[in-house]
């Protein structure tokens, strides 16, 4: 389960007068309404991935990148580095991916294009749309913030619907 803290300043709410269920329903309704009106757009996303590991040197090796003066985390050696440029389109509340400049969007997950390794989505509007529109997401009211126009909720997204 994904547990994150959500702070929002949706409307002026006074700490003692919060109907947390009604407020959450208003926010969910607003997000759904906005999601229906989001135009189709395309963004270019650059993904840089690196992997480090502890490597024990054997005699006669050629050295590692850190031996050649490149930076690295202490005690680790760079074993993989790659960079990808993808186009991301939001369409009907879902992100679609393609290689940069491609004529079609065929993938709904960057891993389908990158062929493995770590990557992620949710950088665009679909993250907020999913959190506020999936019926399986559970919200917990945590109370008012210091500012009068802010309240806090925690939410849990079950792994099977988390994308």
Buried (B, 14 or more C-beta within 10 A) or exposed (E): EEEEEBEBEEEEBEEEEBEBEEBBEEBBEEBEEEBEEBEEEEEEBEBEEEEBEEEEEEEEEEEBEBEEEEEBEEEBBBEEEEEBEBBBBBBEBEBBBBBEEEEEBEBBBBBEBBEEEEBEBEEBBBBBBBBBEBEEBEBEBBEBBEEEEBBBBEBBBEEEEBB
